[in-house]
Amino acid sequence: MKKILLKSLGYGFLYLVVLLLLLQIQGNFVILTPFTSVIFSAIIVINIYAFINYSISKSTDNLILLLFAYLSLVLGVLFLRNPALEFQYTLKWYLPKWFKYLFTNRIVFLNVIGNILLFVPLGLIVRLLYKTLWRYLLCLIAIFLFEGIQFITKLGVFDLTDVILNYLGILIGFALYHIRKGVSYEKV
């Protein structure tokens, strides 16, 4: 148990150092911007990659700690945003229109890529924890739960396109697990 606690404190310290560096680079103190959320997701993916590749103890306890650290990040990204943002919700399907602006509009790029990358770690962690096909439904429920909380609390943006992009991130996480394990995706 001491090793798990020390490891989680180490992860927390690493996240804090990276956060402070990002704040210095950005020159502002808005902690959770799209840029920092993508960086945090990348850090979590790197930790999971190290977890799988370098045989850092693969116990369920460590995975659950990693899951809680990740969920804390997601909750922070979704609910600790700049309070100047107004609540919005969108039930329209506008993703095809966004693809023509993906590489020319910075906001569109960060929104699309950020929504995908933010949920890649969830796909990896859930795939490591659950071997049954219920993991697909569990992840979809988690996404709708996050979006539903945003809608109810009027914090952030409730958006059906985000649901699709988030689920795509989860599927990428599942695929990365299978690619690393050398299993073809058809066998799933």
N, C-alpha and C positions, 0 to 999 in steps of 0.2 A: 504494500500500500504506500510506503514511503517513496518508492521509485516512481509510482504513478503520480503522486503529489509533486515530486520534484520535476518530473517531466512536464506536467501541466503548468507549473510555475515557469519553467524554461520557455515553453511555448508562449505564455503570456508576456514574459519579458521580451522575447523576440518580436512579438506583435507591437509592443510598446515602443521599442527602439525604431522599428520600421515606420510606425505612425509618426514619431517625432521627426524622423528624417523627411518623411513626405510633407509634413507641415512646414519644415524649413525650406524645402524645395518649392512648394507652392506659394509660400509667402503669406499664408493666411491661416486662420485657426478654425475654419469650418472643418471639423474632423472627418465627417463621412460624406465625401463628395463621390461622384461616380468614379473618379480616378482612384481614390483610396480604396473604395470597395472592390474594384477590380484587382488592385494590388493585394489586398487582404485575401481575396479568393485564390490568387496565385500562390500566396504563402501557404494556405491550407492545402492546396493541391500538391505543392512540393513536400509538405509534411506527410501527406498520405502516400505519395510516391516513395519517400524514404521509408515509410512504414512497411510498404509492400516489398520494396527491393532490397533493403538492407536488413531485413528480418528484425526490426525493432519489435520487441515482444508483441505478438499478434493476439494478445488476450482481448477478450470482450470488454474488460474494464477499460483498457486503453482506447478502444474504439468508441466506447460510450463517452469517455472524456473528450475525445476529439469531436464527436457529434455535438456535445453540449457547447464546446468552444465555437464550433461552426454555427450552431443555431443562435448563439449570442451575437455573433458577427452579423448574421442575417437580420435578426431583430433590430440591431443597432442601425444597420444600413437602411432598413425599411421605415423605422420609426423615430430615429434621432436625426432627421434631416434638418435642413435650414427651416426654421419656423415661418419664414416669409413665404414659403410655397403654399399656395392655396390647395385645398382638397379638390380633386378631380376624379371623375370616373369616365371610362370610355368602354362602350359595349360594341363599338364598330370594329370591323376587321380592316386595318389600314397597313398591315405589314407589307403587302406587295408594293404599295406606293412608296414605302420607306426604302425598299431595296435600291431604287434609282438614286436615292440620296445617301446611301450608306457610306460611301467613300468621299463624298463632297461636303457633307454636313456633319460637323463634329458632334453636335448634340444627338443626332440620330445614331451615329456610330457608337457613341458611349452608351446610349440607351440599349441598343440591340446587343452589342457585345457584352456589356455589363450584365444584362438580364440573363444571358446565356452562361457566362463565366461564373456568376454568383452561385449558380446551382450545380455546377459540375462536381464540386466536393460532396454535395449531398448524394449524388448518384454513386460516387465512389464509396462513401461510407456505408450507405444503405446496402450496396452490393456486397460489401465485406461482411456486414452483419446478418443479412437475410439471404437465404439460398432459394427461397420459394418465389413463385411468380407474384405473390402478394406484394412484393416490393414495388411493383409498378403502380398499383393502386395506392399504396401507402404514400408514395412520393407525390402523386397527384392530389391526394387529400391534403398533404402538407402545403402544397402550393396554394390550393383553394383556401386553406386556413389562413395563410399569410395574407392573401389578397382580401379575404373576408374581414380580417381584423383591420386592414387598412380602410376598408369601406365603412365598417361600423364606427371606428374611432375617428374617421375623417383625417387620418394622418397619411400622407403620401398619395399615391395615385392607384385607384382600382382600375385595372385594365386587362381585358381578355387577351390582348396581344402579349402582355407580360406573362400570362399563364402559359401560353404556347412557347414563348422563348425560354421561360424557366424550365419547362418540361423537356425542351430540346437540350438544355444544359445537363439535366439529369440523365437523359439518354446518352449523351456524350460521356458522362461519368461512367455509366454502365459499360459502354463500348471500350473506354480506356482500360477498365479492369480486365475485360476479355482480351484485348490486344496484348496487355502485359502478361497475362496468364497463358497466352498462346492458344486460346480457344477461339474458334471461328464463331461469329455472332449467330450463325444459323443454328448452332447447337443449343442456344438458350431457349 
